Amino acid sequence: MDIRRAVGARAGIPSEKLDDLLRYRQSDRFTPREQVALEYAERITRDDQEVTDTCMTRLREHFSEAEVVELTFIVGFQTFASKFAKAFRLAPQGFARV
């Protein structure tokens, strides 16, 4: 999460919010829109979860079809980048302290 944390900080996302990512469901730092986007991302990336109809319905309450496509692309690309880095044992580059 090295470069993404640095980019998030540069975009003005408070470090406390970044620290709360793993507990986004319980955190009051995330809006309902952000929470459903994070749930969707989690369901896409985790092998033990499915993207349910309920999840898609909630997602579409907050995002247009074009935004859902863009969000899906971004999550897919970041998943690819993470697996690529893992395969080549790429170490964090020191962009941010985690």
mmCIF file as gemmi writes it, N, C-alpha and C atoms, coordinates in Angstrom:
data_model
loop_
_atom_site.group_PDB
_atom_site.id
_atom_site.type_symbol
_atom_site.label_atom_id
_atom_site.label_alt_id
_atom_site.label_comp_id
_atom_site.label_asym_id
_atom_site.label_entity_id
_atom_site.label_seq_id
_atom_site.pdbx_PDB_ins_code
_atom_site.Cartn_x
_atom_site.Cartn_y
_atom_site.Cartn_z
_atom_site.occupancy
_atom_site.B_iso_or_equiv
_atom_site.pdbx_formal_charge
_atom_site.auth_seq_id
_atom_site.auth_asym_id
_atom_site.pdbx_PDB_model_num
ATOM 1 N N . MET Axp A 1 ? 0.826 -1.185 0 1 0 ? 1 A 1
ATOM 2 C CA . MET Axp A 1 ? 0 0 0 1 0 ? 1 A 1
ATOM 3 C C . MET Axp A 1 ? 0.869 1.247 0 1 0 ? 1 A 1
ATOM 4 N N . ASP Axp A 2 ? 2.107 1.103 -0.205 1 0 ? 2 A 1
ATOM 5 C CA . ASP Axp A 2 ? 3.088 2.17 -0.13 1 0 ? 2 A 1
ATOM 6 C C . ASP Axp A 2 ? 2.728 3.378 -0.993 1 0 ? 2 A 1
ATOM 7 N N . ILE Axp A 3 ? 2.705 3.213 -2.296 1 0 ? 3 A 1
ATOM 8 C CA . ILE Axp A 3 ? 2.446 4.342 -3.201 1 0 ? 3 A 1
ATOM 9 C C . ILE Axp A 3 ? 1.009 4.833 -3.062 1 0 ? 3 A 1
ATOM 10 N N . ARG Axp A 4 ? 0.071 3.916 -2.848 1 0 ? 4 A 1
ATOM 11 C CA . ARG Axp A 4 ? -1.33 4.336 -2.726 1 0 ? 4 A 1
ATOM 12 C C . ARG Axp A 4 ? -1.55 5.179 -1.479 1 0 ? 4 A 1
ATOM 13 N N . ARG Axp A 5 ? -0.838 4.867 -0.407 1 0 ? 5 A 1
ATOM 14 C CA . ARG Axp A 5 ? -0.95 5.671 0.821 1 0 ? 5 A 1
ATOM 15 C C . ARG Axp A 5 ? -0.38 7.068 0.583 1 0 ? 5 A 1
ATOM 16 N N . ALA Axp A 6 ? 0.733 7.145 -0.105 1 0 ? 6 A 1
ATOM 17 C CA . ALA Axp A 6 ? 1.328 8.451 -0.407 1 0 ? 6 A 1
ATOM 18 C C . ALA Axp A 6 ? 0.404 9.272 -1.304 1 0 ? 6 A 1
ATOM 19 N N . VAL Axp A 7 ? -0.178 8.642 -2.302 1 0 ? 7 A 1
ATOM 20 C CA . VAL Axp A 7 ? -1.099 9.342 -3.209 1 0 ? 7 A 1
ATOM 21 C C . VAL Axp A 7 ? -2.34 9.796 -2.443 1 0 ? 7 A 1
ATOM 22 N N . GLY Axp A 8 ? -2.851 8.941 -1.576 1 0 ? 8 A 1
ATOM 23 C CA . GLY Axp A 8 ? -4.014 9.308 -0.764 1 0 ? 8 A 1
ATOM 24 C C . GLY Axp A 8 ? -3.728 10.501 0.127 1 0 ? 8 A 1
ATOM 25 N N . ALA Axp A 9 ? -2.571 10.498 0.759 1 0 ? 9 A 1
ATOM 26 C CA . ALA Axp A 9 ? -2.19 11.625 1.614 1 0 ? 9 A 1
ATOM 27 C C . ALA Axp A 9 ? -2.059 12.901 0.79 1 0 ? 9 A 1
ATOM 28 N N . ARG Axp A 10 ? -1.459 12.792 -0.38 1 0 ? 10 A 1
ATOM 29 C CA . ARG Axp A 10 ? -1.299 13.962 -1.256 1 0 ? 10 A 1
ATOM 30 C C . ARG Axp A 10 ? -2.658 14.481 -1.739 1 0 ? 10 A 1
ATOM 31 N N . ALA Axp A 11 ? -3.637 13.589 -1.846 1 0 ? 11 A 1
ATOM 32 C CA . ALA Axp A 11 ? -4.986 13.981 -2.272 1 0 ? 11 A 1
ATOM 33 C C . ALA Axp A 11 ? -5.8 14.567 -1.12 1 0 ? 11 A 1
ATOM 34 N N . GLY Axp A 12 ? -5.201 14.595 0.067 1 0 ? 12 A 1
ATOM 35 C CA . GLY Axp A 12 ? -5.877 15.2 1.205 1 0 ? 12 A 1
ATOM 36 C C . GLY Axp A 12 ? -6.686 14.246 2.063 1 0 ? 12 A 1
ATOM 37 N N . ILE Axp A 13 ? -6.516 12.951 1.854 1 0 ? 13 A 1
ATOM 38 C CA . ILE Axp A 13 ? -7.227 11.979 2.69 1 0 ? 13 A 1
ATOM 39 C C . ILE Axp A 13 ? -6.505 11.905 4.036 1 0 ? 13 A 1
ATOM 40 N N . PRO Axp A 14 ? -7.205 12.168 5.126 1 0 ? 14 A 1
ATOM 41 C CA . PRO Axp A 14 ? -6.558 12.149 6.445 1 0 ? 14 A 1
ATOM 42 C C . PRO Axp A 14 ? -5.96 10.78 6.762 1 0 ? 14 A 1
ATOM 43 N N . SER Axp A 15 ? -4.817 10.776 7.423 1 0 ? 15 A 1
ATOM 44 C CA . SER Axp A 15 ? -4.145 9.515 7.75 1 0 ? 15 A 1
ATOM 45 C C . SER Axp A 15 ? -5.027 8.631 8.63 1 0 ? 15 A 1
ATOM 46 N N . GLU Axp A 16 ? -5.871 9.242 9.477 1 0 ? 16 A 1
ATOM 47 C CA . GLU Axp A 16 ? -6.771 8.457 10.327 1 0 ? 16 A 1
ATOM 48 C C . GLU Axp A 16 ? -7.773 7.663 9.481 1 0 ? 16 A 1
ATOM 49 N N . LYS Axp A 17 ? -8.191 8.254 8.393 1 0 ? 17 A 1
ATOM 50 C CA . LYS Axp A 17 ? -9.126 7.558 7.504 1 0 ? 17 A 1
ATOM 51 C C . LYS Axp A 17 ? -8.417 6.394 6.82 1 0 ? 17 A 1
ATOM 52 N N . LEU Axp A 18 ? -7.184 6.617 6.395 1 0 ? 18 A 1
ATOM 53 C CA . LEU Axp A 18 ? -6.413 5.534 5.786 1 0 ? 18 A 1
ATOM 54 C C . LEU Axp A 18 ? -6.183 4.412 6.8 1 0 ? 18 A 1
ATOM 55 N N . ASP Axp A 19 ? -5.938 4.798 8.063 1 0 ? 19 A 1
ATOM 56 C CA . ASP Axp A 19 ? -5.737 3.799 9.116 1 0 ? 19 A 1
ATOM 57 C C . ASP Axp A 19 ? -6.996 2.969 9.362 1 0 ? 19 A 1
ATOM 58 N N . ASP Axp A 20 ? -8.164 3.546 9.095 1 0 ? 20 A 1
ATOM 59 C CA . ASP Axp A 20 ? -9.441 2.873 9.339 1 0 ? 20 A 1
ATOM 60 C C . ASP Axp A 20 ? -9.916 2.001 8.177 1 0 ? 20 A 1
ATOM 61 N N . LEU Axp A 21 ? -9.146 1.903 7.113 1 0 ? 21 A 1
ATOM 62 C CA . LEU Axp A 21 ? -9.608 1.155 5.939 1 0 ? 21 A 1
ATOM 63 C C . LEU Axp A 21 ? -10.014 -0.28 6.262 1 0 ? 21 A 1
ATOM 64 N N . LEU Axp A 22 ? -9.254 -0.956 7.094 1 0 ? 22 A 1
ATOM 65 C CA . LEU Axp A 22 ? -9.574 -2.357 7.395 1 0 ? 22 A 1
ATOM 66 C C . LEU Axp A 22 ? -10.846 -2.498 8.219 1 0 ? 22 A 1
ATOM 67 N N . ARG Axp A 23 ? -11.275 -1.427 8.862 1 0 ? 23 A 1
ATOM 68 C CA . ARG Axp A 23 ? -12.512 -1.468 9.643 1 0 ? 23 A 1
ATOM 69 C C . ARG Axp A 23 ? -13.522 -0.463 9.1 1 0 ? 23 A 1
ATOM 70 N N . TYR Axp A 24 ? -13.574 -0.353 7.782 1 0 ? 24 A 1
ATOM 71 C CA . TYR Axp A 24 ? -14.438 0.644 7.139 1 0 ? 24 A 1
ATOM 72 C C . TYR Axp A 24 ? -15.915 0.467 7.485 1 0 ? 24 A 1
ATOM 73 N N . ARG Axp A 25 ? -16.339 -0.754 7.743 1 0 ? 25 A 1
ATOM 74 C CA . ARG Axp A 25 ? -17.762 -0.992 8.058 1 0 ? 25 A 1
ATOM 75 C C . ARG Axp A 25 ? -18.158 -0.368 9.403 1 0 ? 25 A 1
ATOM 76 N N . GLN Axp A 26 ? -17.242 -0.373 10.352 1 0 ? 26 A 1
ATOM 77 C CA . GLN Axp A 26 ? -17.531 0.148 11.682 1 0 ? 26 A 1
ATOM 78 C C . GLN Axp A 26 ? -17.133 1.616 11.84 1 0 ? 26 A 1
ATOM 79 N N . SER Axp A 27 ? -16.319 2.116 10.951 1 0 ? 27 A 1
ATOM 80 C CA . SER Axp A 27 ? -15.782 3.473 11.086 1 0 ? 27 A 1
ATOM 81 C C . SER Axp A 27 ? -16.797 4.528 10.653 1 0 ? 27 A 1
ATOM 82 N N . ASP Axp A 28 ? -16.851 5.611 11.41 1 0 ? 28 A 1
ATOM 83 C CA . ASP Axp A 28 ? -17.714 6.729 11.017 1 0 ? 28 A 1
ATOM 84 C C . ASP Axp A 28 ? -16.977 7.717 10.116 1 0 ? 28 A 1
ATOM 85 N N . ARG Axp A 29 ? -15.768 7.381 9.734 1 0 ? 29 A 1
ATOM 86 C CA . ARG Axp A 29 ? -14.978 8.242 8.834 1 0 ? 29 A 1
ATOM 87 C C . ARG Axp A 29 ? -15.377 8.08 7.366 1 0 ? 29 A 1
ATOM 88 N N . PHE Axp A 30 ? -16.154 7.038 7.067 1 0 ? 30 A 1
ATOM 89 C CA . PHE Axp A 30 ? -16.535 6.749 5.684 1 0 ? 30 A 1
ATOM 90 C C . PHE Axp A 30 ? -18.023 7.01 5.469 1 0 ? 30 A 1
ATOM 91 N N . THR Axp A 31 ? -18.34 7.627 4.351 1 0 ? 31 A 1
ATOM 92 C CA . THR Axp A 31 ? -19.736 7.862 3.986 1 0 ? 31 A 1
ATOM 93 C C . THR Axp A 31 ? -20.352 6.539 3.53 1 0 ? 31 A 1
ATOM 94 N N . PRO Axp A 32 ? -21.685 6.448 3.492 1 0 ? 32 A 1
ATOM 95 C CA . PRO Axp A 32 ? -22.312 5.234 2.957 1 0 ? 32 A 1
ATOM 96 C C . PRO Axp A 32 ? -21.835 4.923 1.53 1 0 ? 32 A 1
ATOM 97 N N . ARG Axp A 33 ? -21.612 5.944 0.725 1 0 ? 33 A 1
ATOM 98 C CA . ARG Axp A 33 ? -21.122 5.752 -0.652 1 0 ? 33 A 1
ATOM 99 C C . ARG Axp A 33 ? -19.731 5.106 -0.641 1 0 ? 33 A 1
ATOM 100 N N . GLU Axp A 34 ? -18.86 5.623 0.225 1 0 ? 34 A 1
ATOM 101 C CA . GLU Axp A 34 ? -17.512 5.052 0.326 1 0 ? 34 A 1
ATOM 102 C C . GLU Axp A 34 ? -17.56 3.632 0.87 1 0 ? 34 A 1
ATOM 103 N N . GLN Axp A 35 ? -18.432 3.386 1.842 1 0 ? 35 A 1
ATOM 104 C CA . GLN Axp A 35 ? -18.531 2.045 2.423 1 0 ? 35 A 1
ATOM 105 C C . GLN Axp A 35 ? -18.968 1.008 1.395 1 0 ? 35 A 1
ATOM 106 N N . VAL Axp A 36 ? -19.951 1.347 0.566 1 0 ? 36 A 1
ATOM 107 C CA . VAL Axp A 36 ? -20.401 0.371 -0.432 1 0 ? 36 A 1
ATOM 108 C C . VAL Axp A 36 ? -19.331 0.177 -1.508 1 0 ? 36 A 1
ATOM 109 N N . ALA Axp A 37 ? -18.586 1.218 -1.843 1 0 ? 37 A 1
ATOM 110 C CA . ALA Axp A 37 ? -17.486 1.069 -2.81 1 0 ? 37 A 1
ATOM 111 C C . ALA Axp A 37 ? -16.402 0.162 -2.243 1 0 ? 37 A 1
ATOM 112 N N . LEU Axp A 38 ? -16.095 0.319 -0.964 1 0 ? 38 A 1
ATOM 113 C CA . LEU Axp A 38 ? -15.085 -0.531 -0.333 1 0 ? 38 A 1
ATOM 114 C C . LEU Axp A 38 ? -15.567 -1.978 -0.221 1 0 ? 38 A 1
ATOM 115 N N . GLU Axp A 39 ? -16.851 -2.155 0.1 1 0 ? 39 A 1
ATOM 116 C CA . GLU Axp A 39 ? -17.401 -3.516 0.14 1 0 ? 39 A 1
ATOM 117 C C . GLU Axp A 39 ? -17.302 -4.172 -1.238 1 0 ? 39 A 1
ATOM 118 N N . TYR Axp A 40 ? -17.658 -3.435 -2.265 1 0 ? 40 A 1
ATOM 119 C CA . TYR Axp A 40 ? -17.589 -3.944 -3.636 1 0 ? 40 A 1
ATOM 120 C C . TYR Axp A 40 ? -16.152 -4.34 -3.981 1 0 ? 40 A 1
ATOM 121 N N . ALA Axp A 41 ? -15.208 -3.466 -3.662 1 0 ? 41 A 1
ATOM 122 C CA . ALA Axp A 41 ? -13.795 -3.76 -3.93 1 0 ? 41 A 1
ATOM 123 C C . ALA Axp A 41 ? -13.352 -5.012 -3.184 1 0 ? 41 A 1
ATOM 124 N N . GLU Axp A 42 ? -13.78 -5.131 -1.94 1 0 ? 42 A 1
ATOM 125 C CA . GLU Axp A 42 ? -13.427 -6.303 -1.14 1 0 ? 42 A 1
ATOM 126 C C . GLU Axp A 42 ? -14.009 -7.579 -1.752 1 0 ? 42 A 1
ATOM 127 N N . ARG Axp A 43 ? -15.247 -7.508 -2.184 1 0 ? 43 A 1
ATOM 128 C CA . ARG Axp A 43 ? -15.897 -8.682 -2.774 1 0 ? 43 A 1
ATOM 129 C C . ARG Axp A 43 ? -15.245 -9.08 -4.103 1 0 ? 43 A 1
ATOM 130 N N . ILE Axp A 44 ? -14.765 -8.107 -4.861 1 0 ? 44 A 1
ATOM 131 C CA . ILE Axp A 44 ? -14.082 -8.411 -6.119 1 0 ? 44 A 1
ATOM 132 C C . ILE Axp A 44 ? -12.749 -9.102 -5.855 1 0 ? 44 A 1
ATOM 133 N N . THR Axp A 45 ? -12.016 -8.625 -4.868 1 0 ? 45 A 1
ATOM 134 C CA . THR Axp A 45 ? -10.639 -9.08 -4.676 1 0 ? 45 A 1
ATOM 135 C C . THR Axp A 45 ? -10.51 -10.339 -3.833 1 0 ? 45 A 1
ATOM 136 N N . ARG Axp A 46 ? -11.481 -10.63 -2.987 1 0 ? 46 A 1
ATOM 137 C CA . ARG Axp A 46 ? -11.366 -11.793 -2.11 1 0 ? 46 A 1
ATOM 138 C C . ARG Axp A 46 ? -11.98 -13.024 -2.76 1 0 ? 46 A 1
ATOM 139 N N . ASP Axp A 47 ? -11.233 -14.105 -2.761 1 0 ? 47 A 1
ATOM 140 C CA . ASP Axp A 47 ? -11.703 -15.353 -3.359 1 0 ? 47 A 1
ATOM 141 C C . ASP Axp A 47 ? -12.854 -15.983 -2.577 1 0 ? 47 A 1
ATOM 142 N N . ASP Axp A 48 ? -12.952 -15.679 -1.289 1 0 ? 48 A 1
ATOM 143 C CA . ASP Axp A 48 ? -13.99 -16.292 -0.46 1 0 ? 48 A 1
ATOM 144 C C . ASP Axp A 48 ? -15.292 -15.488 -0.439 1 0 ? 48 A 1
ATOM 145 N N . GLN Axp A 49 ? -15.395 -14.467 -1.289 1 0 ? 49 A 1
ATOM 146 C CA . GLN Axp A 49 ? -16.605 -13.645 -1.334 1 0 ? 49 A 1
ATOM 147 C C . GLN Axp A 49 ? -17.105 -13.511 -2.764 1 0 ? 49 A 1
ATOM 148 N N . GLU Axp A 50 ? -18.389 -13.287 -2.893 1 0 ? 50 A 1
ATOM 149 C CA . GLU Axp A 50 ? -19.029 -13.071 -4.192 1 0 ? 50 A 1
ATOM 150 C C . GLU Axp A 50 ? -19.585 -11.658 -4.238 1 0 ? 50 A 1
ATOM 151 N N . VAL Axp A 51 ? -19.713 -11.111 -5.423 1 0 ? 51 A 1
ATOM 152 C CA . VAL Axp A 51 ? -20.419 -9.846 -5.603 1 0 ? 51 A 1
ATOM 153 C C . VAL Axp A 51 ? -21.901 -10.206 -5.707 1 0 ? 51 A 1
ATOM 154 N N . THR Axp A 52 ? -22.624 -9.977 -4.637 1 0 ? 52 A 1
ATOM 155 C CA . THR Axp A 52 ? -24.029 -10.383 -4.565 1 0 ? 52 A 1
ATOM 156 C C . THR Axp A 52 ? -24.939 -9.37 -5.26 1 0 ? 52 A 1
ATOM 157 N N . ASP Axp A 53 ? -26.156 -9.802 -5.538 1 0 ? 53 A 1
ATOM 158 C CA . ASP Axp A 53 ? -27.161 -8.894 -6.099 1 0 ? 53 A 1
ATOM 159 C C . ASP Axp A 53 ? -27.427 -7.736 -5.14 1 0 ? 53 A 1
ATOM 160 N N . THR Axp A 54 ? -27.446 -8.029 -3.853 1 0 ? 54 A 1
ATOM 161 C CA . THR Axp A 54 ? -27.672 -6.988 -2.846 1 0 ? 54 A 1
ATOM 162 C C . THR Axp A 54 ? -26.567 -5.944 -2.892 1 0 ? 54 A 1
ATOM 163 N N . CYS Axp A 55 ? -25.338 -6.402 -3.003 1 0 ? 55 A 1
ATOM 164 C CA . CYS Axp A 55 ? -24.207 -5.478 -3.1 1 0 ? 55 A 1
ATOM 165 C C . CYS Axp A 55 ? -24.346 -4.601 -4.341 1 0 ? 55 A 1
ATOM 166 N N . MET Axp A 56 ? -24.679 -5.208 -5.47 1 0 ? 56 A 1
ATOM 167 C CA . MET Axp A 56 ? -24.82 -4.437 -6.714 1 0 ? 56 A 1
ATOM 168 C C . MET Axp A 56 ? -25.969 -3.435 -6.629 1 0 ? 56 A 1
ATOM 169 N N . THR Axp A 57 ? -27.053 -3.818 -5.986 1 0 ? 57 A 1
ATOM 170 C CA . THR Axp A 57 ? -28.181 -2.897 -5.826 1 0 ? 57 A 1
ATOM 171 C C . THR Axp A 57 ? -27.759 -1.688 -5 1 0 ? 57 A 1
ATOM 172 N N . ARG Axp A 58 ? -27.083 -1.937 -3.879 1 0 ? 58 A 1
ATOM 173 C CA . ARG Axp A 58 ? -26.61 -0.828 -3.034 1 0 ? 58 A 1
ATOM 174 C C . ARG Axp A 58 ? -25.591 0.029 -3.779 1 0 ? 58 A 1
ATOM 175 N N . LEU Axp A 59 ? -24.72 -0.611 -4.546 1 0 ? 59 A 1
ATOM 176 C CA . LEU Axp A 59 ? -23.713 0.126 -5.312 1 0 ? 59 A 1
ATOM 177 C C . LEU Axp A 59 ? -24.385 1.072 -6.3 1 0 ? 59 A 1
ATOM 178 N N . ARG Axp A 60 ? -25.401 0.577 -6.975 1 0 ? 60 A 1
ATOM 179 C CA . ARG Axp A 60 ? -26.095 1.385 -7.992 1 0 ? 60 A 1
ATOM 180 C C . ARG Axp A 60 ? -26.975 2.477 -7.378 1 0 ? 60 A 1
ATOM 181 N N . GLU Axp A 61 ? -27.211 2.402 -6.084 1 0 ? 61 A 1
ATOM 182 C CA . GLU Axp A 61 ? -27.914 3.496 -5.401 1 0 ? 61 A 1
ATOM 183 C C . GLU Axp A 61 ? -27.003 4.714 -5.253 1 0 ? 61 A 1
ATOM 184 N N . HIS Axp A 62 ? -25.699 4.483 -5.309 1 0 ? 62 A 1
ATOM 185 C CA . HIS Axp A 62 ? -24.72 5.551 -5.081 1 0 ? 62 A 1
ATOM 186 C C . HIS Axp A 62 ? -23.885 5.903 -6.307 1 0 ? 62 A 1
ATOM 187 N N . PHE Axp A 63 ? -23.839 5.005 -7.294 1 0 ? 63 A 1
ATOM 188 C CA . PHE Axp A 63 ? -22.97 5.194 -8.452 1 0 ? 63 A 1
ATOM 189 C C . PHE Axp A 63 ? -23.744 4.979 -9.749 1 0 ? 63 A 1
ATOM 190 N N . SER Axp A 64 ? -23.401 5.763 -10.762 1 0 ? 64 A 1
ATOM 191 C CA . SER Axp A 64 ? -23.976 5.555 -12.094 1 0 ? 64 A 1
ATOM 192 C C . SER Axp A 64 ? -23.35 4.307 -12.715 1 0 ? 64 A 1
ATOM 193 N N . GLU Axp A 65 ? -23.928 3.851 -13.811 1 0 ? 65 A 1
ATOM 194 C CA . GLU Axp A 65 ? -23.377 2.669 -14.494 1 0 ? 65 A 1
ATOM 195 C C . GLU Axp A 65 ? -21.939 2.93 -14.942 1 0 ? 65 A 1
ATOM 196 N N . ALA Axp A 66 ? -21.667 4.121 -15.463 1 0 ? 66 A 1
ATOM 197 C CA . ALA Axp A 66 ? -20.301 4.468 -15.888 1 0 ? 66 A 1
ATOM 198 C C . ALA Axp A 66 ? -19.347 4.462 -14.695 1 0 ? 66 A 1
ATOM 199 N N . GLU Axp A 67 ? -19.8 4.933 -13.547 1 0 ? 67 A 1
ATOM 200 C CA . GLU Axp A 67 ? -18.949 4.928 -12.35 1 0 ? 67 A 1
ATOM 201 C C . GLU Axp A 67 ? -18.694 3.512 -11.86 1 0 ? 67 A 1
ATOM 202 N N . VAL Axp A 68 ? -19.683 2.63 -11.967 1 0 ? 68 A 1
ATOM 203 C CA . VAL Axp A 68 ? -19.494 1.226 -11.581 1 0 ? 68 A 1
ATOM 204 C C . VAL Axp A 68 ? -18.443 0.581 -12.482 1 0 ? 68 A 1
ATOM 205 N N . VAL Axp A 69 ? -18.508 0.854 -13.77 1 0 ? 69 A 1
ATOM 206 C CA . VAL Axp A 69 ? -17.515 0.315 -14.71 1 0 ? 69 A 1
ATOM 207 C C . VAL Axp A 69 ? -16.128 0.843 -14.353 1 0 ? 69 A 1
ATOM 208 N N . GLU Axp A 70 ? -16.018 2.138 -14.102 1 0 ? 70 A 1
ATOM 209 C CA . GLU Axp A 70 ? -14.723 2.731 -13.755 1 0 ? 70 A 1
ATOM 210 C C . GLU Axp A 70 ? -14.191 2.157 -12.443 1 0 ? 70 A 1
ATOM 211 N N . LEU Axp A 71 ? -15.041 2.042 -11.446 1 0 ? 71 A 1
ATOM 212 C CA . LEU Axp A 71 ? -14.635 1.474 -10.164 1 0 ? 71 A 1
ATOM 213 C C . LEU Axp A 71 ? -14.155 0.035 -10.336 1 0 ? 71 A 1
ATOM 214 N N . THR Axp A 72 ? -14.873 -0.741 -11.134 1 0 ? 72 A 1
ATOM 215 C CA . THR Axp A 72 ? -14.489 -2.13 -11.393 1 0 ? 72 A 1
ATOM 216 C C . THR Axp A 72 ? -13.129 -2.197 -12.077 1 0 ? 72 A 1
ATOM 217 N N . PHE Axp A 73 ? -12.895 -1.312 -13.04 1 0 ? 73 A 1
ATOM 218 C CA . PHE Axp A 73 ? -11.605 -1.276 -13.726 1 0 ? 73 A 1
ATOM 219 C C . PHE Axp A 73 ? -10.483 -0.939 -12.751 1 0 ? 73 A 1
ATOM 220 N N . ILE Axp A 74 ? -10.69 0.079 -11.927 1 0 ? 74 A 1
ATOM 221 C CA . ILE Axp A 74 ? -9.648 0.506 -10.989 1 0 ? 74 A 1
ATOM 222 C C . ILE Axp A 74 ? -9.323 -0.61 -10.004 1 0 ? 74 A 1
ATOM 223 N N . VAL Axp A 75 ? -10.345 -1.254 -9.457 1 0 ? 75 A 1
ATOM 224 C CA . VAL Axp A 75 ? -10.117 -2.358 -8.517 1 0 ? 75 A 1
ATOM 225 C C . VAL Axp A 75 ? -9.382 -3.499 -9.219 1 0 ? 75 A 1
ATOM 226 N N . GLY Axp A 76 ? -9.804 -3.833 -10.423 1 0 ? 76 A 1
ATOM 227 C CA . GLY Axp A 76 ? -9.14 -4.892 -11.181 1 0 ? 76 A 1
ATOM 228 C C . GLY Axp A 76 ? -7.69 -4.568 -11.483 1 0 ? 76 A 1
ATOM 229 N N . PHE Axp A 77 ? -7.424 -3.327 -11.87 1 0 ? 77 A 1
ATOM 230 C CA . PHE Axp A 77 ? -6.052 -2.926 -12.178 1 0 ? 77 A 1
ATOM 231 C C . PHE Axp A 77 ? -5.179 -2.977 -10.925 1 0 ? 77 A 1
ATOM 232 N N . GLN Axp A 78 ? -5.695 -2.472 -9.802 1 0 ? 78 A 1
ATOM 233 C CA . GLN Axp A 78 ? -4.909 -2.49 -8.567 1 0 ? 78 A 1
ATOM 234 C C . GLN Axp A 78 ? -4.655 -3.921 -8.1 1 0 ? 78 A 1
ATOM 235 N N . THR Axp A 79 ? -5.625 -4.799 -8.295 1 0 ? 79 A 1
ATOM 236 C CA . THR Axp A 79 ? -5.434 -6.21 -7.952 1 0 ? 79 A 1
ATOM 237 C C . THR Axp A 79 ? -4.33 -6.808 -8.817 1 0 ? 79 A 1
ATOM 238 N N . PHE Axp A 80 ? -4.368 -6.512 -10.115 1 0 ? 80 A 1
ATOM 239 C CA . PHE Axp A 80 ? -3.312 -6.976 -11.018 1 0 ? 80 A 1
ATOM 240 C C . PHE Axp A 80 ? -1.954 -6.444 -10.57 1 0 ? 80 A 1
ATOM 241 N N . ALA Axp A 81 ? -1.864 -5.151 -10.275 1 0 ? 81 A 1
ATOM 242 C CA . ALA Axp A 81 ? -0.589 -4.54 -9.885 1 0 ? 81 A 1
ATOM 243 C C . ALA Axp A 81 ? -0.038 -5.189 -8.617 1 0 ? 81 A 1
ATOM 244 N N . SER Axp A 82 ? -0.915 -5.486 -7.677 1 0 ? 82 A 1
ATOM 245 C CA . SER Axp A 82 ? -0.496 -6.128 -6.436 1 0 ? 82 A 1
ATOM 246 C C . SER Axp A 82 ? 0.041 -7.533 -6.692 1 0 ? 82 A 1
ATOM 247 N N . LYS Axp A 83 ? -0.644 -8.295 -7.52 1 0 ? 83 A 1
ATOM 248 C CA . LYS Axp A 83 ? -0.195 -9.658 -7.831 1 0 ? 83 A 1
ATOM 249 C C . LYS Axp A 83 ? 1.09 -9.645 -8.66 1 0 ? 83 A 1
ATOM 250 N N . PHE Axp A 84 ? 1.225 -8.676 -9.539 1 0 ? 84 A 1
ATOM 251 C CA . PHE Axp A 84 ? 2.44 -8.513 -10.332 1 0 ? 84 A 1
ATOM 252 C C . PHE Axp A 84 ? 3.627 -8.235 -9.41 1 0 ? 84 A 1
ATOM 253 N N . ALA Axp A 85 ? 3.444 -7.303 -8.477 1 0 ? 85 A 1
ATOM 254 C CA . ALA Axp A 85 ? 4.514 -6.968 -7.531 1 0 ? 85 A 1
ATOM 255 C C . ALA Axp A 85 ? 4.873 -8.177 -6.67 1 0 ? 85 A 1
ATOM 256 N N . LYS Axp A 86 ? 3.862 -8.932 -6.259 1 0 ? 86 A 1
ATOM 257 C CA . LYS Axp A 86 ? 4.106 -10.121 -5.449 1 0 ? 86 A 1
ATOM 258 C C . LYS Axp A 86 ? 4.9 -11.159 -6.232 1 0 ? 86 A 1
ATOM 259 N N . ALA Axp A 87 ? 4.529 -11.392 -7.488 1 0 ? 87 A 1
ATOM 260 C CA . ALA Axp A 87 ? 5.208 -12.397 -8.31 1 0 ? 87 A 1
ATOM 261 C C . ALA Axp A 87 ? 6.686 -12.078 -8.487 1 0 ? 87 A 1
ATOM 262 N N . PHE Axp A 88 ? 6.998 -10.793 -8.603 1 0 ? 88 A 1
ATOM 263 C CA . PHE Axp A 88 ? 8.386 -10.387 -8.817 1 0 ? 88 A 1
ATOM 264 C C . PHE Axp A 88 ? 9.07 -9.93 -7.535 1 0 ? 88 A 1
ATOM 265 N N . ARG Axp A 89 ? 8.374 -10.139 -6.41 1 0 ? 89 A 1
ATOM 266 C CA . ARG Axp A 89 ? 8.919 -9.802 -5.092 1 0 ? 89 A 1
ATOM 267 C C . ARG Axp A 89 ? 9.405 -8.357 -5.034 1 0 ? 89 A 1
ATOM 268 N N . LEU Axp A 90 ? 8.585 -7.469 -5.568 1 0 ? 90 A 1
ATOM 269 C CA . LEU Axp A 90 ? 8.938 -6.055 -5.563 1 0 ? 90 A 1
ATOM 270 C C . LEU Axp A 90 ? 8.695 -5.484 -4.172 1 0 ? 90 A 1
ATOM 271 N N . ALA Axp A 91 ? 9.715 -4.895 -3.617 1 0 ? 91 A 1
ATOM 272 C CA . ALA Axp A 91 ? 9.623 -4.311 -2.275 1 0 ? 91 A 1
ATOM 273 C C . ALA Axp A 91 ? 9.012 -2.919 -2.357 1 0 ? 91 A 1
ATOM 274 N N . PRO Axp A 92 ? 8.403 -2.458 -1.262 1 0 ? 92 A 1
ATOM 275 C CA . PRO Axp A 92 ? 7.918 -1.076 -1.238 1 0 ? 92 A 1
ATOM 276 C C . PRO Axp A 92 ? 9.056 -0.112 -1.569 1 0 ? 92 A 1
ATOM 277 N N . GLN Axp A 93 ? 8.713 0.961 -2.236 1 0 ? 93 A 1
ATOM 278 C CA . GLN Axp A 93 ? 9.718 1.909 -2.712 1 0 ? 93 A 1
ATOM 279 C C . GLN Axp A 93 ? 9.953 3.084 -1.771 1 0 ? 93 A 1
ATOM 280 N N . GLY Axp A 94 ? 9.316 3.083 -0.611 1 0 ? 94 A 1
ATOM 281 C CA . GLY Axp A 94 ? 9.55 4.136 0.362 1 0 ? 94 A 1
ATOM 282 C C . GLY Axp A 94 ? 8.771 5.411 0.105 1 0 ? 94 A 1
ATOM 283 N N . PHE Axp A 95 ? 7.666 5.321 -0.623 1 0 ? 95 A 1
ATOM 284 C CA . PHE Axp A 95 ? 6.851 6.509 -0.884 1 0 ? 95 A 1
ATOM 285 C C . PHE Axp A 95 ? 6.087 6.943 0.357 1 0 ? 95 A 1
ATOM 286 N N . ALA Axp A 96 ? 5.765 6.005 1.222 1 0 ? 96 A 1
ATOM 287 C CA . ALA Axp A 96 ? 5.007 6.318 2.43 1 0 ? 96 A 1
ATOM 288 C C . ALA Axp A 96 ? 5.371 5.322 3.515 1 0 ? 96 A 1
ATOM 289 N N . ARG Axp A 97 ? 5.25 5.787 4.727 1 0 ? 97 A 1
ATOM 290 C CA . ARG Axp A 97 ? 5.471 4.899 5.855 1 0 ? 97 A 1
ATOM 291 C C . ARG Axp A 97 ? 4.151 4.246 6.215 1 0 ? 97 A 1
ATOM 292 N N . VAL Axp A 98 ? 4.127 2.933 6.32 1 0 ? 98 A 1
ATOM 293 C CA . VAL Axp A 98 ? 2.882 2.227 6.647 1 0 ? 98 A 1
ATOM 294 C C . VAL Axp A 98 ? 2.943 1.771 8.078 1 0 ? 98 A 1
